[in-house]
Amino acid sequence: MSCEDLVCARCAHPVIEGRCALCRANRDRMHQHGFGGLSPAVIVLVLLVLLFFALAAKHLVGA
């Protein structure tokens, strides 16, 4: 569901227009992506780098 489909109960206008404070708050909340404001691509990249370092450390230790 996107905010284009929602109608505000307070001002009776589409939430996407952001005419009242409630509309703007809900529009901003719905447009947040990822963890901590990070995009999913950045999160995947960080996880891959961590995996690479974990494998490199395991190889260097010899376990």
A tleap script that builds the chain and sets N, CA, C and O, in Angstrom:
source leaprc.protein.ff14SB
mol = sequence {
  NMET SER CYS GLU ASP LEU VAL CYS ALA ARG
  CYS ALA HIE PRO VAL ILE GLU GLY ARG CYS
  ALA LEU CYS ARG ALA ASN ARG ASP ARG MET
  HIE GLN HIE GLY PHE GLY GLY LEU SER PRO
  ALA VAL ILE VAL LEU VAL LEU LEU VAL LEU
  LEU PHE PHE ALA LEU ALA ALA LYS HIE LEU
  VAL GLY CALA
}
set mol.1.N position { 0.850 -1.168 0.000 }
set mol.1.CA position { 0.000 0.000 0.000 }
set mol.1.C position { 0.893 1.227 0.000 }
set mol.1.O position { 1.915 1.264 0.686 }
set mol.2.N position { 0.511 2.205 -0.755 }
set mol.2.CA position { 1.258 3.448 -0.786 }
set mol.2.C position { 0.376 4.584 -0.285 }
set mol.2.O position { -0.844 4.450 -0.182 }
set mol.3.N position { 1.022 5.704 0.025 }
set mol.3.CA position { 0.254 6.826 0.540 }
set mol.3.C position { -0.590 7.474 -0.549 }
set mol.3.O position { -1.437 8.315 -0.250 }
set mol.4.N position { -0.371 7.096 -1.806 }
set mol.4.CA position { -1.209 7.604 -2.892 }
set mol.4.C position { -2.624 7.064 -2.785 }
set mol.4.O position { -3.565 7.687 -3.275 }
set mol.5.N position { -2.784 5.906 -2.146 }
set mol.5.CA position { -4.085 5.264 -2.022 }
set mol.5.C position { -4.837 5.667 -0.760 }
set mol.5.O position { -6.015 5.342 -0.612 }
set mol.6.N position { -4.168 6.373 0.155 }
set mol.6.CA position { -4.770 6.669 1.448 }
set mol.6.C position { -5.410 8.057 1.476 }
set mol.6.O position { -4.926 8.995 0.843 }
set mol.7.N position { -6.510 8.162 2.225 }
set mol.7.CA position { -7.188 9.437 2.448 }
set mol.7.C position { -7.103 9.733 3.935 }
set mol.7.O position { -7.391 8.869 4.763 }
set mol.8.N position { -6.711 10.942 4.269 }
set mol.8.CA position { -6.541 11.346 5.657 }
set mol.8.C position { -7.896 11.487 6.340 }
set mol.8.O position { -8.822 12.076 5.782 }
set mol.9.N position { -8.006 10.946 7.545 }
set mol.9.CA position { -9.246 11.058 8.305 }
set mol.9.C position { -9.406 12.454 8.898 }
set mol.9.O position { -10.511 12.855 9.263 }
set mol.10.N position { -8.321 13.179 8.991 }
set mol.10.CA position { -8.372 14.510 9.595 }
set mol.10.C position { -8.791 15.586 8.599 }
set mol.10.O position { -9.650 16.412 8.906 }
set mol.11.N position { -8.194 15.584 7.408 }
set mol.11.CA position { -8.485 16.659 6.449 }
set mol.11.C position { -9.231 16.161 5.212 }
set mol.11.O position { -9.635 16.973 4.379 }
set mol.12.N position { -9.423 14.862 5.071 }
set mol.12.CA position { -10.161 14.235 3.969 }
set mol.12.C position { -9.536 14.483 2.598 }
set mol.12.O position { -10.243 14.521 1.591 }
set mol.13.N position { -8.213 14.650 2.555 }
set mol.13.CA position { -7.479 14.782 1.293 }
set mol.13.C position { -6.495 13.626 1.183 }
set mol.13.O position { -6.189 12.982 2.187 }
set mol.14.N position { -6.001 13.355 -0.006 }
set mol.14.CA position { -5.010 12.278 -0.151 }
set mol.14.C position { -3.766 12.548 0.703 }
set mol.14.O position { -3.288 13.680 0.770 }
set mol.15.N position { -3.260 11.527 1.339 }
set mol.15.CA position { -2.090 11.656 2.218 }
set mol.15.C position { -0.874 12.120 1.426 }
set mol.15.O position { -0.017 12.822 1.962 }
set mol.16.N position { -0.793 11.739 0.173 }
set mol.16.CA position { 0.359 12.107 -0.658 }
set mol.16.C position { 0.507 13.618 -0.788 }
set mol.16.O position { 1.617 14.108 -0.993 }
set mol.17.N position { -0.591 14.366 -0.674 }
set mol.17.CA position { -0.529 15.822 -0.795 }
set mol.17.C position { 0.061 16.478 0.448 }
set mol.17.O position { 0.638 17.561 0.355 }
set mol.18.N position { -0.073 15.838 1.616 }
set mol.18.CA position { 0.509 16.364 2.843 }
set mol.18.C position { -0.067 17.696 3.272 }
set mol.18.O position { 0.683 18.596 3.648 }
set mol.19.N position { -1.372 17.844 3.226 }
set mol.19.CA position { -2.000 19.134 3.557 }
set mol.19.C position { -2.021 19.439 5.044 }
set mol.19.O position { -2.003 20.611 5.422 }
set mol.20.N position { -2.056 18.436 5.895 }
set mol.20.CA position { -2.056 18.691 7.341 }
set mol.20.C position { -0.851 17.981 7.976 }
set mol.20.O position { -0.154 17.203 7.326 }
set mol.21.N position { -0.633 18.270 9.247 }
set mol.21.CA position { 0.527 17.691 9.942 }
set mol.21.C position { 0.438 16.166 10.009 }
set mol.21.O position { 1.457 15.483 9.901 }
set mol.22.N position { -0.756 15.635 10.182 }
set mol.22.CA position { -0.934 14.187 10.239 }
set mol.22.C position { -0.599 13.542 8.892 }
set mol.22.O position { 0.054 12.499 8.842 }
set mol.23.N position { -1.049 14.166 7.810 }
set mol.23.CA position { -0.718 13.662 6.464 }
set mol.23.C position { 0.796 13.634 6.255 }
set mol.23.O position { 1.347 12.634 5.795 }
set mol.24.N position { 1.457 14.729 6.594 }
set mol.24.CA position { 2.908 14.813 6.385 }
set mol.24.C position { 3.646 13.780 7.225 }
set mol.24.O position { 4.595 13.160 6.746 }
set mol.25.N position { 3.224 13.588 8.466 }
set mol.25.CA position { 3.884 12.614 9.337 }
set mol.25.C position { 3.707 11.199 8.797 }
set mol.25.O position { 4.663 10.424 8.767 }
set mol.26.N position { 2.501 10.859 8.371 }
set mol.26.CA position { 2.269 9.515 7.848 }
set mol.26.C position { 2.966 9.299 6.512 }
set mol.26.O position { 3.469 8.208 6.246 }
set mol.27.N position { 3.000 10.324 5.670 }
set mol.27.CA position { 3.696 10.213 4.384 }
set mol.27.C position { 5.185 9.975 4.623 }
set mol.27.O position { 5.792 9.122 3.974 }
set mol.28.N position { 5.774 10.728 5.556 }
set mol.28.CA position { 7.200 10.551 5.859 }
set mol.28.C position { 7.470 9.173 6.444 }
set mol.28.O position { 8.473 8.543 6.109 }
set mol.29.N position { 6.581 8.699 7.316 }
set mol.29.CA position { 6.756 7.378 7.931 }
set mol.29.C position { 6.684 6.280 6.875 }
set mol.29.O position { 7.438 5.308 6.937 }
set mol.30.N position { 5.791 6.426 5.917 }
set mol.30.CA position { 5.637 5.394 4.890 }
set mol.30.C position { 6.783 5.411 3.886 }
set mol.30.O position { 7.031 4.407 3.219 }
set mol.31.N position { 7.482 6.535 3.770 }
set mol.31.CA position { 8.549 6.636 2.781 }
set mol.31.C position { 9.916 6.303 3.356 }
set mol.31.O position { 10.921 6.391 2.650 }
set mol.32.N position { 9.971 5.917 4.635 }
set mol.32.CA position { 11.241 5.487 5.213 }
set mol.32.C position { 11.555 4.093 4.696 }
set mol.32.O position { 10.691 3.217 4.662 }
set mol.33.N position { 12.793 3.903 4.298 }
set mol.33.CA position { 13.211 2.609 3.760 }
set mol.33.C position { 14.434 2.130 4.502 }
set mol.33.O position { 15.265 2.920 4.952 }
set mol.34.N position { 14.526 0.835 4.619 }
set mol.34.CA position { 15.727 0.251 5.188 }
set mol.34.C position { 15.817 0.382 6.686 }
set mol.34.O position { 14.861 0.774 7.354 }
set mol.35.N position { 16.974 0.049 7.201 }
set mol.35.CA position { 17.241 0.066 8.635 }
set mol.35.C position { 18.041 1.312 8.965 }
set mol.35.O position { 19.135 1.508 8.436 }
set mol.36.N position { 17.511 2.146 9.824 }
set mol.36.CA position { 18.216 3.358 10.206 }
set mol.36.C position { 18.373 4.346 9.077 }
set mol.36.O position { 19.323 5.128 9.064 }
set mol.37.N position { 17.456 4.325 8.130 }
set mol.37.CA position { 17.530 5.237 7.002 }
set mol.37.C position { 18.432 4.756 5.876 }
set mol.37.O position { 18.597 5.456 4.877 }
set mol.38.N position { 19.018 3.568 6.021 }
set mol.38.CA position { 19.883 3.031 4.973 }
set mol.38.C position { 19.060 2.261 3.954 }
set mol.38.O position { 18.062 1.625 4.294 }
set mol.39.N position { 19.481 2.326 2.729 }
set mol.39.CA position { 18.778 1.584 1.692 }
set mol.39.C position { 19.094 0.090 1.817 }
set mol.39.O position { 20.137 -0.274 2.361 }
set mol.40.N position { 18.221 -0.764 1.330 }
set mol.40.CA position { 18.475 -2.204 1.394 }
set mol.40.C position { 19.770 -2.610 0.681 }
set mol.40.O position { 20.436 -3.553 1.107 }
set mol.41.N position { 20.127 -1.918 -0.385 }
set mol.41.CA position { 21.358 -2.246 -1.108 }
set mol.41.C position { 22.591 -2.006 -0.242 }
set mol.41.O position { 23.534 -2.796 -0.277 }
set mol.42.N position { 22.593 -0.933 0.527 }
set mol.42.CA position { 23.723 -0.638 1.405 }
set mol.42.C position { 23.813 -1.681 2.517 }
set mol.42.O position { 24.910 -2.102 2.882 }
set mol.43.N position { 22.684 -2.094 3.049 }
set mol.43.CA position { 22.668 -3.115 4.101 }
set mol.43.C position { 23.235 -4.428 3.580 }
set mol.43.O position { 24.028 -5.074 4.265 }
set mol.44.N position { 22.839 -4.827 2.385 }
set mol.44.CA position { 23.355 -6.061 1.782 }
set mol.44.C position { 24.860 -5.938 1.549 }
set mol.44.O position { 25.603 -6.887 1.799 }
set mol.45.N position { 25.310 -4.796 1.080 }
set mol.45.CA position { 26.735 -4.588 0.844 }
set mol.45.C position { 27.525 -4.707 2.156 }
set mol.45.O position { 28.573 -5.352 2.186 }
set mol.46.N position { 27.039 -4.100 3.218 }
set mol.46.CA position { 27.718 -4.179 4.513 }
set mol.46.C position { 27.763 -5.627 5.000 }
set mol.46.O position { 28.791 -6.072 5.512 }
set mol.47.N position { 26.666 -6.365 4.848 }
set mol.47.CA position { 26.654 -7.770 5.267 }
set mol.47.C position { 27.640 -8.611 4.462 }
set mol.47.O position { 28.300 -9.490 5.016 }
set mol.48.N position { 27.744 -8.353 3.173 }
set mol.48.CA position { 28.707 -9.088 2.340 }
set mol.48.C position { 30.144 -8.777 2.744 }
set mol.48.O position { 30.987 -9.675 2.771 }
set mol.49.N position { 30.431 -7.521 3.055 }
set mol.49.CA position { 31.778 -7.144 3.494 }
set mol.49.C position { 32.097 -7.824 4.824 }
set mol.49.O position { 33.207 -8.323 5.014 }
set mol.50.N position { 31.138 -7.848 5.742 }
set mol.50.CA position { 31.354 -8.529 7.017 }
set mol.50.C position { 31.589 -10.022 6.824 }
set mol.50.O position { 32.442 -10.607 7.492 }
set mol.51.N position { 30.845 -10.640 5.923 }
set mol.51.CA position { 31.043 -12.055 5.624 }
set mol.51.C position { 32.431 -12.296 5.053 }
set mol.51.O position { 33.097 -13.263 5.422 }
set mol.52.N position { 32.869 -11.422 4.154 }
set mol.52.CA position { 34.196 -11.544 3.572 }
set mol.52.C position { 35.280 -11.463 4.653 }
set mol.52.O position { 36.213 -12.266 4.664 }
set mol.53.N position { 35.151 -10.495 5.556 }
set mol.53.CA position { 36.137 -10.360 6.625 }
set mol.53.C position { 36.106 -11.548 7.573 }
set mol.53.O position { 37.154 -11.981 8.052 }
set mol.54.N position { 34.936 -12.076 7.849 }
set mol.54.CA position { 34.840 -13.247 8.725 }
set mol.54.C position { 35.521 -14.456 8.072 }
set mol.54.O position { 36.237 -15.197 8.745 }
set mol.55.N position { 35.304 -14.657 6.780 }
set mol.55.CA position { 35.960 -15.766 6.080 }
set mol.55.C position { 37.467 -15.564 6.002 }
set mol.55.O position { 38.227 -16.522 6.141 }
set mol.56.N position { 37.908 -14.328 5.782 }
set mol.56.CA position { 39.341 -14.036 5.734 }
set mol.56.C position { 39.976 -14.283 7.095 }
set mol.56.O position { 41.062 -14.857 7.170 }
set mol.57.N position { 39.320 -13.860 8.169 }
set mol.57.CA position { 39.852 -14.083 9.516 }
set mol.57.C position { 39.920 -15.571 9.831 }
set mol.57.O position { 40.885 -16.032 10.440 }
set mol.58.N position { 38.901 -16.327 9.420 }
set mol.58.CA position { 38.907 -17.768 9.654 }
set mol.58.C position { 40.055 -18.436 8.900 }
set mol.58.O position { 40.694 -19.350 9.421 }
set mol.59.N position { 40.315 -17.981 7.679 }
set mol.59.CA position { 41.390 -18.530 6.867 }
set mol.59.C position { 42.751 -18.201 7.493 }
set mol.59.O position { 43.643 -19.049 7.511 }
set mol.60.N position { 42.913 -16.989 8.001 }
set mol.60.CA position { 44.193 -16.579 8.581 }
set mol.60.C position { 44.471 -17.312 9.895 }
set mol.60.O position { 45.622 -17.637 10.184 }
set mol.61.N position { 43.448 -17.572 10.683 }
set mol.61.CA position { 43.623 -18.287 11.937 }
set mol.61.C position { 43.906 -19.756 11.675 }
set mol.61.O position { 44.611 -20.410 12.444 }
set mol.62.N position { 43.355 -20.269 10.589 }
set mol.62.CA position { 43.592 -21.671 10.228 }
set mol.62.C position { 42.605 -22.626 10.858 }
set mol.62.O position { 42.872 -23.824 10.957 }
set mol.63.N position { 41.487 -22.118 11.278 }
set mol.63.CA position { 40.506 -23.000 11.928 }
set mol.63.C position { 39.666 -23.709 10.909 }
set mol.63.O position { 38.788 -24.493 11.270 }
savepdb mol mol.pdb
quit
